[in-house]
Amino acid sequence: MNNLITISPSPHAQTPTTVTRLMMHVIIALIPAVLVALYCFGLGAAIVILTSIAGCVAAEYLITRFMLGQKPSIGNLSAVLTGLLLALNLPSNLPVWTILIGCVVAIGIGKMTFGGLGCNIFNPALVGRVFLLLSFPVAMTSWPEPLVNRMAYTDASTGATVLGLLKQGLIDPSEISLTDALLGQMAGSLGEVGAIALIIGFIYMLCMRVITWHTPVAIIATVALFSLCVGAPVGVELLSGGLLLGAIFMATDYVTSPMSHKGQLLYGVMIGIITLVIRLWGAYPEGMSFAILIMNGVTPLINRYMKPRKFGEGRAAA
């Protein structure tokens, strides 16, 4: 009886890699995006990031320690990563109390309600972000302009994102500078700006084998192809909004994404389609968060019907 087998939720990593190390790699990959956010939005970005991380860590500690009576799990850095991802999905002028509400929802409802890390159905950071968007739409859509190189088609202090302006017909795609999108000189959430920084993080995670290319590439390729088919500006759709942040860092979450490569490709294709459908014909100018959460709910079905071939099992006869 001393050699009991520990049973835990999937995914099961058959390597010496620990959860803490994986979380640390993702945090390191996000550093370029954080630096761009700090450069573009200054003190406001720092306040949002620090508040979000502290709020998520505190929420997880208090819930596990006093509500569940368990040993606090904040040492695995998952709460830190959730707080950082939540912050990168928020505008830099969001009030502190609003951020803290998002932290409680992300950790308390999005994560701990399902049993903690490894058991949650939906991405916790996106649960917090969407809750804030639906509860405080004005605050969540008042986008401060970057501190440097202000774009000619935005207001002096706050304004709509490029996608919002396009949806309202207030700007022509030809007026949008893709260079500004690459360097972070546009209004948006902390993690939406600076496409180059997100791509650097993507390359780092691929090199460290933290993620595979299947889901991000499937999302990006689908959005590009769909945009071409419907006549939408491909460069703008790829580099604006939360597409890269969601494709690289949110949709690749181990717990809420499919385990097989075929499943990840299908998962990514559907996220890309849903995102562009919402952007072009939905009520919101951005649909990445909704698309990922919808597909999070479909992930168990994908895992059920798109299983990898068992080791040693032959291929089915044609």
Disulfide bonds with the S-S distance in Angstrom:
none
